[in-house]
Amino acid sequence: MADKNNSQYFVIGADQSMFTQKVRAYLRNNSIPFQDVASDVKIFRGLIVPNTPYPLIPDLMVVDKNTKNYQIIQDSKSIIQHIQQTHGLATVKGTKRAFVDMILEMVLDDFVFLHVVNWRWAHPSQQKYLEYTFGDGSLPSEASMKIGAKLSNLIKGPTPRLGLTEKTATAFRDQLTEFLELLTAHLDTYQFLLGNELTAADYSLYGHFAAGLLRDPAPYEWLTSNYPVVHAYAQRVGGTSIRWGSQNLVTLQVEGGKLVSCENTMGKNHGGREVEKYDEIPETTTSFAALLLKDYVTILVPTIKATLEFLRNSGSDEVLIPRTLKPEYSIEFTIHDKNGAPLKEKKVASTHCVWMLQRILDSTYKTEQRSEVDKWLNEAECLKEWKGAVMMWEGSGWRVDMTKKGTLAKREIVSSKL
């Protein structure tokens, strides 16, 4: 595809970043040329910090080929949206399908992220691999492993603040197992999460696979041995599959000495409905979405409450919200174990989900769309909780936008609730 904006793209990130992998896969599958940039200290200090609101990856550096002027775009969702709009790429069609794609992207980015981090740091067999990974490869093995042990322990240190504790570790792993079993059942018919077209949600899940579950040895062996259909799906989304469903794989039909047809296998399913034509969500999609949403809403709702408390305490009508609120705003959430028993734990309030909620309200959950979308939310058994979260946020009079300075909250009206 021609570069309609005459731009050169550089993806600034690290191989272990789930969200960097998400961006790379999107660019690859849409034939957008890009180059990778190692995110070392020099790049962080000289390029990312002065030009972005947060010292985070991934970042997309967009350079004008003629003037060499550049801009930096941060956050995987903003990056994909920029590429989509710049190159006129297809978006999800249908009221329900567009909404479900965005809410799945939200849940995968904000919640399944915790499942993957849990696998990395809560499995004892990972220890030696992590010591090697975080070591200094320029040193002899023993010295490198010692450095790696110190650094990995430093990185692992904050994980309890995410709610990843001994109390919840098994429940997170069991829930991930159930999710992959439901996903396997879905992928027996459909190629992707919403059917047979790649969407943003697929790239979110792929990022977790590529940077976590299929990178680290313990989850890699577990996933590939037990869920080969899911493994093939990850390769398909990543553009590396040579199995049925790859965009580079075709089926041939010949008659005698002549080629009659040559059809791409991408987009074909195994007997399911052509859901894309009818704005339908496969029942199997609703099943795995319901599993995740049941517990995710217990994070979303209290995070909104904590954010509103932070805004109220600020005493201003325009506030930059930090990505993570201070410990005094910590929230309690619930995750259910494999027997359905609820386990409660505390975690820091990560406000990014409030911005993701605002994106959905601004685009796929507008007033005129809600009655249709609510039918699916009811099927996913989270309508009451979702509408409660929406009512709380909209009733507050605040909205948030991602700006060059960060997540900016503005109070549009004076609300008695604040």
C-alpha positions in Angstrom: 0.0 0.0 0.0 1.4 3.4 -0.9 2.3 5.8 1.8 -0.4 8.4 1.3 1.2 10.8 3.8 4.7 10.7 2.5 5.9 9.6 5.9 8.5 7.3 7.3 7.6 5.3 10.4 9.8 4.3 13.3 8.4 2.1 16.1 10.1 2.8 19.3 9.8 -0.1 21.8 11.2 -3.3 23.1 10.6 -6.9 22.1 9.1 -7.6 25.5 6.5 -4.9 25.3 3.1 -6.4 24.6 1.8 -3.2 23.2 4.7 -2.7 20.8 4.1 -6.2 19.4 0.4 -5.1 18.9 1.5 -2.1 16.8 4.1 -4.1 14.8 1.5 -6.7 13.8 -1.0 -4.1 12.7 1.6 -2.4 10.5 2.8 -5.7 9.0 -0.6 -6.9 8.2 -1.5 -3.7 6.5 1.8 -3.5 4.5 2.9 -0.3 6.2 6.7 -0.1 6.0 8.4 0.7 9.3 11.7 0.4 11.1 12.3 -0.7 14.7 14.2 1.5 17.1 15.8 0.2 20.3 14.4 2.1 23.3 17.6 2.7 25.2 18.3 5.4 27.8 19.5 7.9 25.2 16.3 7.5 23.1 14.2 7.8 26.2 15.9 11.0 27.5 16.4 12.7 24.1 13.3 11.7 22.2 10.5 10.2 24.2 10.6 12.3 27.4 10.6 15.7 25.6 7.9 14.8 23.1 5.4 12.6 24.9 3.4 12.9 28.1 4.7 9.6 29.6 8.1 7.8 29.6 6.4 4.7 28.1 6.5 2.5 25.0 5.4 2.0 22.3 5.8 5.2 20.5 5.5 5.9 16.8 7.9 8.4 15.3 6.4 9.8 12.1 8.9 11.6 9.9 8.1 13.7 6.9 10.3 12.4 4.1 10.8 15.8 2.6 11.2 18.2 5.5 12.5 15.5 8.1 10.2 17.1 10.7 8.7 14.5 13.0 6.0 13.9 15.6 5.8 11.2 18.2 2.5 9.4 18.8 2.1 7.4 22.0 -0.2 4.5 23.1 -1.0 1.6 20.9 -4.6 2.6 20.4 -3.7 6.2 19.3 -1.0 4.8 17.0 -3.3 2.4 15.2 -6.0 5.1 14.9 -3.4 7.4 13.3 -2.3 4.8 10.8 -5.9 3.9 10.1 -7.0 7.4 9.3 -3.8 8.4 7.5 -4.0 5.4 5.1 -7.7 5.1 4.8 -7.7 1.6 6.3 -10.9 -0.3 6.9 -12.7 0.0 10.2 -15.2 -2.4 11.8 -18.7 -2.1 10.4 -21.9 -2.5 12.3 -23.1 -0.9 15.5 -22.6 -4.0 17.8 -19.5 -5.2 16.1 -17.7 -1.9 16.4 -18.6 -1.6 20.1 -17.6 -5.2 21.0 -14.3 -4.7 19.2 -13.5 -1.7 21.3 -14.7 -3.2 24.6 -12.7 -6.3 23.9 -9.6 -4.2 23.2 -10.1 -2.4 26.4 -10.5 -5.6 28.5 -7.5 -7.3 26.8 -5.2 -4.3 27.2 -6.2 -3.6 30.8 -7.2 -7.0 32.3 -5.6 -9.9 30.3 -2.4 -7.9 30.7 -2.6 -8.9 34.3 -3.0 -12.6 33.5 0.1 -12.5 31.3 2.2 -10.6 33.9 1.0 -13.1 36.5 2.4 -16.0 34.4 5.7 -14.3 34.0 6.4 -13.6 37.6 4.4 -16.2 39.6 5.8 -19.4 38.0 8.9 -20.7 39.8 10.3 -22.4 36.7 10.6 -19.0 35.0 13.3 -17.8 37.4 16.5 -18.8 35.6 15.1 -17.6 32.2 14.3 -14.2 33.8 17.7 -13.9 35.3 19.2 -14.6 31.9 16.8 -12.2 30.1 17.4 -9.3 32.4 21.2 -9.9 32.7 24.0 -8.1 30.9 24.8 -10.1 27.8 28.2 -8.4 27.5 29.4 -10.2 30.7 30.3 -13.8 31.4 27.3 -15.9 32.2 27.6 -16.1 36.0 28.1 -12.4 36.4 25.3 -11.6 33.9 22.9 -13.9 35.8 23.7 -12.1 39.1 22.8 -8.8 37.6 19.7 -10.3 36.0 18.6 -11.7 39.4 18.8 -8.3 41.0 17.1 -6.5 38.1 14.3 -9.1 37.7 13.6 -8.9 41.5 13.4 -5.1 41.1 10.9 -5.4 38.2 8.9 -8.0 40.0 8.7 -5.9 43.1 5.7 -3.8 42.2 3.5 -6.7 40.9 1.6 -7.1 44.2 0.4 -3.5 43.7 -1.3 -4.8 40.5 -3.3 -7.3 42.6 -1.0 -10.1 41.6 -0.4 -11.9 44.9 -0.2 -15.4 46.2 -3.9 -15.1 47.0 -4.8 -14.4 43.4 -2.1 -16.1 41.3 -3.8 -19.5 40.9 -7.2 -17.8 40.1 -5.6 -15.7 37.4 -4.0 -18.7 35.9 -7.2 -20.8 36.0 -9.2 -18.0 34.5 -6.7 -17.7 31.6 -7.0 -21.5 31.1 -10.8 -21.2 30.9 -10.4 -18.3 28.5 -8.1 -20.3 26.2 -10.5 -23.2 26.2 -13.4 -21.0 25.2 -11.2 -19.3 22.6 -10.3 -22.7 21.2 -13.9 -23.6 20.8 -14.5 -20.3 19.0 -11.5 -20.7 16.7 -12.7 -24.1 15.5 -15.2 -22.1 13.4 -13.9 -18.6 13.1 -10.4 -17.2 12.3 -10.5 -14.2 14.5 -12.1 -12.9 17.7 -15.2 -11.3 16.0 -15.4 -13.7 13.1 -13.3 -13.7 10.0 -12.0 -10.2 9.8 -9.0 -8.9 11.7 -9.9 -6.2 14.2 -8.1 -4.2 16.9 -9.1 -6.7 19.6 -7.0 -9.4 17.7 -4.0 -7.2 17.7 -4.4 -6.6 21.5 -4.5 -10.3 22.2 -1.6 -11.0 19.8 0.5 -8.5 21.7 0.1 -10.6 24.9 0.9 -13.8 23.1 4.0 -12.5 21.3 5.6 -10.6 24.2 4.5 -12.9 27.0 2.9 -16.2 26.7 4.7 -17.3 23.6 8.0 -15.7 24.6 8.6 -17.1 28.0 9.5 -20.8 28.2 7.0 -22.0 30.9 3.8 -20.5 29.3 5.1 -21.3 25.8 5.3 -25.0 26.5 2.0 -24.9 28.3 0.1 -23.0 25.6 1.5 -24.7 22.5 1.1 -28.2 24.0 -2.5 -27.7 25.2 -3.9 -25.0 22.8 -2.4 -25.6 19.3 -5.4 -23.9 17.7 -4.8 -20.8 19.7 -1.1 -20.9 18.8 -2.0 -21.1 15.1 -4.3 -18.1 15.6 -1.5 -16.1 17.1 0.7 -16.9 14.2 -2.1 -15.9 11.8 -2.6 -12.5 13.4 1.2 -12.0 13.6 1.5 -12.7 9.9 3.8 -15.7 10.3 1.3 -18.5 9.8 1.5 -20.8 6.8 -1.6 -22.8 7.9 -5.1 -22.4 6.6 -6.3 -18.9 7.1 -3.1 -17.1 6.3 -3.3 -14.1 4.1 -0.5 -15.6 2.1 -2.1 -19.0 1.7 -4.4 -19.9 -1.2 -6.5 -22.9 -2.3 -6.2 -24.0 -5.9 -8.7 -25.7 -8.2 -7.5 -27.3 -11.4 -9.3 -29.0 -14.2 -7.1 -31.1 -16.5 -4.1 -29.0 -17.4 -5.5 -25.6 -16.4 -5.8 -23.6 -13.3 -9.4 -22.8 -12.7 -9.3 -20.7 -9.5 -6.9 -19.4 -6.9 -8.6 -18.2 -3.7 -7.0 -16.7 -0.6 -8.0 -18.6 2.6 -8.1 -15.5 4.8 -11.7 -14.7 5.8 -13.1 -18.2 5.3 -14.6 -20.0 8.3 -15.5 -23.6 9.1 -19.2 -23.5 8.6 -20.1 -20.5 10.8 -22.4 -17.7 9.8 -21.0 -14.7 7.8 -21.5 -12.5 10.9 -19.8 -9.5 9.3 -22.8 -9.1 6.9 -25.4 -9.0 9.6 -23.8 -7.0 12.4 -23.8 -10.2 14.5 -21.5 -11.4 17.3 -20.7 -15.1 17.4 -22.1 -16.8 20.5 -18.6 -18.2 21.1 -17.3 -14.6 21.2 -19.9 -13.6 23.7 -18.9 -16.6 25.9 -15.3 -15.7 26.3 -16.1 -12.0 26.6 -18.6 -12.7 29.4 -15.9 -14.6 31.3 -13.5 -11.7 31.3 -16.1 -8.9 31.8 -17.5 -10.5 34.9 -14.3 -9.7 36.8 -13.1 -6.7 34.8 -16.1 -4.6 35.7 -15.0 -5.0 39.4 -11.9 -3.1 38.4 -13.5 -0.6 36.1 -16.2 0.6 38.4 -14.0 1.3 41.5 -11.4 2.9 39.2 -13.9 5.4 38.0 -14.9 6.1 41.6 -11.3 6.6 42.6 -10.6 8.9 39.6 -13.6 11.0 40.5 -12.5 11.3 44.1 -9.0 12.3 42.9 -10.6 15.0 40.6 -12.9 16.2 43.4 -9.9 16.5 45.8 -7.9 18.5 43.1 -10.3 21.4 43.5 -9.9 22.4 39.8 -12.1 22.1 36.7 -9.1 21.0 34.5 -6.7 18.4 35.8 -4.0 16.2 34.4 -4.6 12.7 35.6 -1.6 10.5 36.4 -1.5 7.1 34.8 -1.5 5.5 38.3 -3.1 7.2 41.3 -1.4 7.3 44.7 -1.8 4.3 47.1 -4.5 6.2 49.1 -6.8 5.7 46.0 -6.2 2.0 45.7 -9.2 -0.1 44.8 -10.6 -3.5 45.7 -11.5 -5.9 42.9 -12.8 -9.5 42.6 -11.5 -12.4 40.6 -13.4 -15.7 40.7 -11.5 -19.0 41.1 -12.3 -22.1 39.0 -15.0 -23.1 41.4 -16.7 -19.7 41.1 -15.7 -18.5 44.5 -14.9 -14.8 44.6 -11.5 -13.7 45.8 -11.0 -10.0 46.7 -7.7 -8.2 46.5 -6.5 -4.6 46.3 -4.6 -3.0 43.5 -3.5 0.5 42.5 -6.0 2.5 40.4 -4.7 2.7 36.8 -6.6 5.5 35.2 -6.0 4.5 31.6 -9.2 2.6 31.6 -11.2 5.8 32.2 -9.7 7.2 28.9 -10.6 4.0 27.1 -14.1 4.2 28.4 -14.3 7.8 27.1 -13.2 6.6 23.7 -16.0 4.1 23.6 -18.6 6.7 24.8 -17.4 9.1 22.0 -17.6 6.6 19.2 -19.5 3.3 19.6 -21.7 3.9 22.6 -23.4 7.1 21.7 -27.0 7.6 22.8 -28.5 6.5 19.5 -26.5 3.3 19.5 -27.1 2.1 23.0 -30.4 0.1 22.7 -28.8 -2.1 20.1 -25.5 -2.5 21.9 -27.3 -3.2 25.2 -28.8 -6.3 23.8 -25.3 -7.8 23.5 -24.2 -6.5 26.9 -27.2 -8.3 28.4 -26.2 -11.5 26.6 -22.7 -11.1 28.1 -24.3 -10.7 31.5 -22.7 -7.4 32.4 -25.4 -4.9 31.2 -26.2 -3.7 34.8 -22.6 -3.2 35.8 -21.7 -1.5 32.5 -24.6 0.9 32.6 -23.7 1.7 36.2 -20.2 2.6 35.2 -21.4 4.8 32.3 -24.0 6.6 34.4 -21.4 7.3 37.1 -18.9 8.8 34.6 -21.3 10.7 32.5 -23.2 12.0 35.5 -20.1 13.4 37.0 -19.8 16.1 34.4 -16.2 15.2 33.6 -14.6 14.0 30.4 -11.0 13.0 29.6 -8.9 13.4 26.5 -5.4 12.3 25.6 -3.3 15.4 25.0 0.3 16.2 24.4 0.6 16.8 28.2 -1.1 13.6 29.2 -4.6 12.5 30.1 -6.5 15.7 30.7 -9.8 15.8 32.5 -12.2 18.8 32.1 -15.4 19.3 34.0 -18.1 20.3 31.5 -20.8 21.0 33.9 -21.1 21.7 37.6 -22.5 18.4 39.0 -24.1 18.0 42.4 -22.5 14.6 42.6 -19.1 16.3 42.9 
